[in-house]
Amino acid sequence: MEIILTQNIKGLGFKNDIVTVKAGYGRNYLIPQGYAILATVSNKKQIAENIKQAAHKAEKIKADAEALANAIGTTKITISTKAGENGKIFGSITPLQLADCLKEKGFDIDRKQISLDSDAKFVGEYTATIALHKEVKHEITVEVVAE
């Protein structure tokens, strides 16, 4: 089943993308929740026209995302948490904690845009990816230290 996404969905695609999904997923979840519409000929034409009209706006959004990525640069986030004697932390580091640390440094980034490349369950350094735009992704270093 072909559908057109009406908003960004992690792991599936970005707004205005035409994607193929299983019929049940599209019919029972994506369309009723308002996340997608059917990819009919008329809907495809309408989306193409909307994309054409918003092209210059999209370029500005991408330029802003690139500027934010440059501003973040090689920022290193340090998170202190309780840990056992062998270095295993209690719980794990979440994107919400990373978003809060970035907010303290002056970068307002939504937690949904941040993903850790591996589960942070031990003290050490990890890499997190920030999806600032469809085409702009930025990696930052996260250091987890024991309190």
PyRosetta script that sets phi, psi and omega in degrees:
from pyrosetta import init, pose_from_sequence

init()
pose = pose_from_sequence("MEIILTQNIKGLGFKNDIVTVKAGYGRNYLIPQGYAILATVSNKKQIAENIKQAAHKAEKIKADAEALANAIGTTKITISTKAGENGKIFGSITPLQLADCLKEKGFDIDRKQISLDSDAKFVGEYTATIALHKEVKHEITVEVVAE")
pose.set_psi(1, 128.4)
pose.set_omega(1, 178.0)
pose.set_phi(2, -94.5)
pose.set_psi(2, 132.8)
pose.set_omega(2, 178.0)
pose.set_phi(3, -134.7)
pose.set_psi(3, 162.2)
pose.set_omega(3, 175.9)
pose.set_phi(4, -113.4)
pose.set_psi(4, 122.8)
pose.set_omega(4, -178.2)
pose.set_phi(5, -74.5)
pose.set_psi(5, 136.5)
pose.set_omega(5, 179.1)
pose.set_phi(6, -98.0)
pose.set_psi(6, -6.5)
pose.set_omega(6, 174.9)
pose.set_phi(7, -156.5)
pose.set_psi(7, 166.8)
pose.set_omega(7, -179.9)
pose.set_phi(8, -68.5)
pose.set_psi(8, 133.6)
pose.set_omega(8, 176.0)
pose.set_phi(9, -129.3)
pose.set_psi(9, 118.0)
pose.set_omega(9, -176.8)
pose.set_phi(10, -59.8)
pose.set_psi(10, 129.9)
pose.set_omega(10, 178.1)
pose.set_phi(11, 86.7)
pose.set_psi(11, -7.5)
pose.set_omega(11, -178.7)
pose.set_phi(12, -118.9)
pose.set_psi(12, -49.1)
pose.set_omega(12, 179.8)
pose.set_phi(13, 166.6)
pose.set_psi(13, -172.9)
pose.set_omega(13, -177.2)
pose.set_phi(14, -111.4)
pose.set_psi(14, 167.7)
pose.set_omega(14, -178.9)
pose.set_phi(15, -54.8)
pose.set_psi(15, 139.0)
pose.set_omega(15, 179.6)
pose.set_phi(16, 71.6)
pose.set_psi(16, 6.7)
pose.set_omega(16, 174.4)
pose.set_phi(17, -78.2)
pose.set_psi(17, 144.5)
pose.set_omega(17, 173.5)
pose.set_phi(18, -99.2)
pose.set_psi(18, 118.3)
pose.set_omega(18, -177.1)
pose.set_phi(19, -126.7)
pose.set_psi(19, 157.2)
pose.set_omega(19, 176.3)
pose.set_phi(20, -106.2)
pose.set_psi(20, 126.3)
pose.set_omega(20, 178.8)
pose.set_phi(21, -130.7)
pose.set_psi(21, 167.8)
pose.set_omega(21, 175.2)
pose.set_phi(22, -67.1)
pose.set_psi(22, 147.2)
pose.set_omega(22, -173.9)
pose.set_phi(23, -58.0)
pose.set_psi(23, -42.5)
pose.set_omega(23, -178.4)
pose.set_phi(24, -65.4)
pose.set_psi(24, -40.9)
pose.set_omega(24, 179.7)
pose.set_phi(25, -62.7)
pose.set_psi(25, -44.6)
pose.set_omega(25, -179.9)
pose.set_phi(26, -70.3)
pose.set_psi(26, -47.9)
pose.set_omega(26, -174.1)
pose.set_phi(27, -73.0)
pose.set_psi(27, -36.9)
pose.set_omega(27, -173.8)
pose.set_phi(28, -96.6)
pose.set_psi(28, -18.9)
pose.set_omega(28, -177.5)
pose.set_phi(29, -124.1)
pose.set_psi(29, -60.0)
pose.set_omega(29, -171.7)
pose.set_phi(30, -64.3)
pose.set_psi(30, -47.7)
pose.set_omega(30, -177.2)
pose.set_phi(31, -70.6)
pose.set_psi(31, -48.0)
pose.set_omega(31, 179.1)
pose.set_phi(32, -62.8)
pose.set_psi(32, -31.8)
pose.set_omega(32, 179.2)
pose.set_phi(33, -78.0)
pose.set_psi(33, -9.4)
pose.set_omega(33, -179.4)
pose.set_phi(34, 84.0)
pose.set_psi(34, 13.7)
pose.set_omega(34, 179.8)
pose.set_phi(35, -82.0)
pose.set_psi(35, -16.2)
pose.set_omega(35, -176.0)
pose.set_phi(36, -154.2)
pose.set_psi(36, 163.1)
pose.set_omega(36, 171.5)
pose.set_phi(37, -129.8)
pose.set_psi(37, 160.3)
pose.set_omega(37, 178.4)
pose.set_phi(38, -64.4)
pose.set_psi(38, 145.1)
pose.set_omega(38, -178.5)
pose.set_phi(39, -91.2)
pose.set_psi(39, 67.4)
pose.set_omega(39, 176.2)
pose.set_phi(40, -81.7)
pose.set_psi(40, 169.0)
pose.set_omega(40, -178.5)
pose.set_phi(41, -60.1)
pose.set_psi(41, -44.3)
pose.set_omega(41, -178.5)
pose.set_phi(42, -67.6)
pose.set_psi(42, -38.9)
pose.set_omega(42, 178.0)
pose.set_phi(43, -65.8)
pose.set_psi(43, -38.1)
pose.set_omega(43, 177.9)
pose.set_phi(44, -63.1)
pose.set_psi(44, -41.6)
pose.set_omega(44, 178.7)
pose.set_phi(45, -64.6)
pose.set_psi(45, -42.0)
pose.set_omega(45, -179.3)
pose.set_phi(46, -64.4)
pose.set_psi(46, -43.4)
pose.set_omega(46, 178.6)
pose.set_phi(47, -64.8)
pose.set_psi(47, -41.7)
pose.set_omega(47, 178.8)
pose.set_phi(48, -60.5)
pose.set_psi(48, -40.8)
pose.set_omega(48, 178.6)
pose.set_phi(49, -66.8)
pose.set_psi(49, -41.2)
pose.set_omega(49, 178.2)
pose.set_phi(50, -63.3)
pose.set_psi(50, -40.9)
pose.set_omega(50, 179.4)
pose.set_phi(51, -64.9)
pose.set_psi(51, -41.6)
pose.set_omega(51, -179.9)
pose.set_phi(52, -61.9)
pose.set_psi(52, -42.4)
pose.set_omega(52, -178.7)
pose.set_phi(53, -72.2)
pose.set_psi(53, -28.5)
pose.set_omega(53, -177.0)
pose.set_phi(54, -97.9)
pose.set_psi(54, 12.2)
pose.set_omega(54, -175.9)
pose.set_phi(55, -61.3)
pose.set_psi(55, -46.6)
pose.set_omega(55, -179.3)
pose.set_phi(56, -66.5)
pose.set_psi(56, -34.7)
pose.set_omega(56, 177.2)
pose.set_phi(57, -65.8)
pose.set_psi(57, -39.8)
pose.set_omega(57, 179.4)
pose.set_phi(58, -64.9)
pose.set_psi(58, -36.8)
pose.set_omega(58, 178.0)
pose.set_phi(59, -64.2)
pose.set_psi(59, -38.8)
pose.set_omega(59, 178.2)
pose.set_phi(60, -66.6)
pose.set_psi(60, -41.7)
pose.set_omega(60, 179.0)
pose.set_phi(61, -62.6)
pose.set_psi(61, -41.8)
pose.set_omega(61, 178.6)
pose.set_phi(62, -65.3)
pose.set_psi(62, -40.8)
pose.set_omega(62, 178.8)
pose.set_phi(63, -64.1)
pose.set_psi(63, -39.1)
pose.set_omega(63, 176.9)
pose.set_phi(64, -64.4)
pose.set_psi(64, -39.4)
pose.set_omega(64, 178.6)
pose.set_phi(65, -65.3)
pose.set_psi(65, -41.1)
pose.set_omega(65, 177.6)
pose.set_phi(66, -65.5)
pose.set_psi(66, -37.7)
pose.set_omega(66, 178.3)
pose.set_phi(67, -65.2)
pose.set_psi(67, -40.0)
pose.set_omega(67, 178.0)
pose.set_phi(68, -65.8)
pose.set_psi(68, -39.8)
pose.set_omega(68, 177.6)
pose.set_phi(69, -62.5)
pose.set_psi(69, -41.0)
pose.set_omega(69, 177.5)
pose.set_phi(70, -66.7)
pose.set_psi(70, -36.6)
pose.set_omega(70, 179.1)
pose.set_phi(71, -67.1)
pose.set_psi(71, -39.5)
pose.set_omega(71, 178.0)
pose.set_phi(72, -66.7)
pose.set_psi(72, -43.4)
pose.set_omega(72, 176.0)
pose.set_phi(73, 53.6)
pose.set_psi(73, -127.1)
pose.set_omega(73, -178.1)
pose.set_phi(74, -102.2)
pose.set_psi(74, 35.8)
pose.set_omega(74, 178.8)
pose.set_phi(75, -58.2)
pose.set_psi(75, 133.9)
pose.set_omega(75, 179.4)
pose.set_phi(76, -111.9)
pose.set_psi(76, 127.4)
pose.set_omega(76, -179.6)
pose.set_phi(77, -99.0)
pose.set_psi(77, 132.4)
pose.set_omega(77, 176.3)
pose.set_phi(78, -115.3)
pose.set_psi(78, 123.9)
pose.set_omega(78, 179.1)
pose.set_phi(79, -119.3)
pose.set_psi(79, 124.7)
pose.set_omega(79, 177.4)
pose.set_phi(80, -101.7)
pose.set_psi(80, 135.6)
pose.set_omega(80, -178.2)
pose.set_phi(81, -146.4)
pose.set_psi(81, 164.4)
pose.set_omega(81, 178.9)
pose.set_phi(82, -73.0)
pose.set_psi(82, 139.7)
pose.set_omega(82, -178.2)
pose.set_phi(83, -143.1)
pose.set_psi(83, 154.2)
pose.set_omega(83, 177.1)
pose.set_phi(84, -79.2)
pose.set_psi(84, -179.7)
pose.set_omega(84, -177.3)
pose.set_phi(85, -67.5)
pose.set_psi(85, -28.1)
pose.set_omega(85, -179.0)
pose.set_phi(86, -87.3)
pose.set_psi(86, 5.1)
pose.set_omega(86, 177.1)
pose.set_phi(87, 93.6)
pose.set_psi(87, -1.6)
pose.set_omega(87, 179.2)
pose.set_phi(88, -81.3)
pose.set_psi(88, 128.6)
pose.set_omega(88, -177.7)
pose.set_phi(89, -86.7)
pose.set_psi(89, 156.2)
pose.set_omega(89, 177.6)
pose.set_phi(90, -84.3)
pose.set_psi(90, 115.6)
pose.set_omega(90, -174.7)
pose.set_phi(91, 88.1)
pose.set_psi(91, -147.9)
pose.set_omega(91, 175.8)
pose.set_phi(92, -153.0)
pose.set_psi(92, 170.5)
pose.set_omega(92, 179.3)
pose.set_phi(93, -87.5)
pose.set_psi(93, 131.9)
pose.set_omega(93, -177.0)
pose.set_phi(94, -111.9)
pose.set_psi(94, 160.3)
pose.set_omega(94, 175.7)
pose.set_phi(95, -59.8)
pose.set_psi(95, -28.8)
pose.set_omega(95, 178.0)
pose.set_phi(96, -63.4)
pose.set_psi(96, -41.5)
pose.set_omega(96, 177.3)
pose.set_phi(97, -63.8)
pose.set_psi(97, -40.7)
pose.set_omega(97, 178.9)
pose.set_phi(98, -65.2)
pose.set_psi(98, -40.5)
pose.set_omega(98, 178.9)
pose.set_phi(99, -63.9)
pose.set_psi(99, -39.4)
pose.set_omega(99, 178.0)
pose.set_phi(100, -64.2)
pose.set_psi(100, -41.7)
pose.set_omega(100, 178.5)
pose.set_phi(101, -64.8)
pose.set_psi(101, -40.3)
pose.set_omega(101, 177.8)
pose.set_phi(102, -66.4)
pose.set_psi(102, -35.7)
pose.set_omega(102, 178.9)
pose.set_phi(103, -65.1)
pose.set_psi(103, -37.4)
pose.set_omega(103, 177.0)
pose.set_phi(104, -63.0)
pose.set_psi(104, -31.1)
pose.set_omega(104, -179.9)
pose.set_phi(105, -86.9)
pose.set_psi(105, -0.3)
pose.set_omega(105, 175.5)
pose.set_phi(106, 99.9)
pose.set_psi(106, 10.9)
pose.set_omega(106, 179.6)
pose.set_phi(107, -111.6)
pose.set_psi(107, 116.4)
pose.set_omega(107, -178.7)
pose.set_phi(108, -92.0)
pose.set_psi(108, 96.7)
pose.set_omega(108, -177.6)
pose.set_phi(109, -124.1)
pose.set_psi(109, 133.7)
pose.set_omega(109, 180.0)
pose.set_phi(110, -70.8)
pose.set_psi(110, 143.0)
pose.set_omega(110, -178.9)
pose.set_phi(111, -63.0)
pose.set_psi(111, -25.0)
pose.set_omega(111, -179.4)
pose.set_phi(112, -71.4)
pose.set_psi(112, -17.1)
pose.set_omega(112, 179.5)
pose.set_phi(113, -87.1)
pose.set_psi(113, -8.8)
pose.set_omega(113, -174.8)
pose.set_phi(114, -106.2)
pose.set_psi(114, 135.2)
pose.set_omega(114, 174.2)
pose.set_phi(115, -140.3)
pose.set_psi(115, 135.1)
pose.set_omega(115, 176.0)
pose.set_phi(116, -81.8)
pose.set_psi(116, 137.3)
pose.set_omega(116, -178.9)
pose.set_phi(117, -70.2)
pose.set_psi(117, -27.8)
pose.set_omega(117, 176.0)
pose.set_phi(118, -144.4)
pose.set_psi(118, 157.9)
pose.set_omega(118, -179.6)
pose.set_phi(119, -66.2)
pose.set_psi(119, 127.3)
pose.set_omega(119, 179.4)
pose.set_phi(120, -89.2)
pose.set_psi(120, 93.0)
pose.set_omega(120, -179.0)
pose.set_phi(121, -116.6)
pose.set_psi(121, -5.1)
pose.set_omega(121, 179.5)
pose.set_phi(122, -129.7)
pose.set_psi(122, 160.8)
pose.set_omega(122, 174.4)
pose.set_phi(123, -67.0)
pose.set_psi(123, 136.9)
pose.set_omega(123, 179.5)
pose.set_phi(124, 152.7)
pose.set_psi(124, -165.3)
pose.set_omega(124, -179.7)
pose.set_phi(125, -105.9)
pose.set_psi(125, 140.1)
pose.set_omega(125, 179.7)
pose.set_phi(126, -134.5)
pose.set_psi(126, 164.7)
pose.set_omega(126, 178.0)
pose.set_phi(127, -113.9)
pose.set_psi(127, 134.2)
pose.set_omega(127, 176.9)
pose.set_phi(128, -119.4)
pose.set_psi(128, 143.6)
pose.set_omega(128, 179.0)
pose.set_phi(129, -109.7)
pose.set_psi(129, 132.1)
pose.set_omega(129, 177.5)
pose.set_phi(130, -110.2)
pose.set_psi(130, 119.7)
pose.set_omega(130, 178.2)
pose.set_phi(131, -91.2)
pose.set_psi(131, 92.7)
pose.set_omega(131, -176.9)
pose.set_phi(132, -80.3)
pose.set_psi(132, -26.9)
pose.set_omega(132, -178.4)
pose.set_phi(133, -157.1)
pose.set_psi(133, 167.6)
pose.set_omega(133, 178.6)
pose.set_phi(134, -53.0)
pose.set_psi(134, -37.8)
pose.set_omega(134, -176.8)
pose.set_phi(135, -110.7)
pose.set_psi(135, -1.3)
pose.set_omega(135, -177.1)
pose.set_phi(136, -118.6)
pose.set_psi(136, 111.5)
pose.set_omega(136, 176.2)
pose.set_phi(137, -123.9)
pose.set_psi(137, 142.1)
pose.set_omega(137, -176.5)
pose.set_phi(138, -132.6)
pose.set_psi(138, 138.5)
pose.set_omega(138, 179.4)
pose.set_phi(139, -104.9)
pose.set_psi(139, 139.5)
pose.set_omega(139, 176.2)
pose.set_phi(140, -127.7)
pose.set_psi(140, 158.5)
pose.set_omega(140, 178.6)
pose.set_phi(141, -98.2)
pose.set_psi(141, 133.1)
pose.set_omega(141, 178.6)
pose.set_phi(142, -116.8)
pose.set_psi(142, 123.2)
pose.set_omega(142, 178.1)
pose.set_phi(143, -107.1)
pose.set_psi(143, 123.1)
pose.set_omega(143, 178.5)
pose.set_phi(144, -102.6)
pose.set_psi(144, 122.9)
pose.set_omega(144, -179.3)
pose.set_phi(145, -123.2)
pose.set_psi(145, 152.8)
pose.set_omega(145, 178.4)
pose.set_phi(146, -80.9)
pose.set_psi(146, 144.7)
pose.set_omega(146, 177.6)
pose.set_phi(147, -72.3)
pose.dump_pdb("model.pdb")
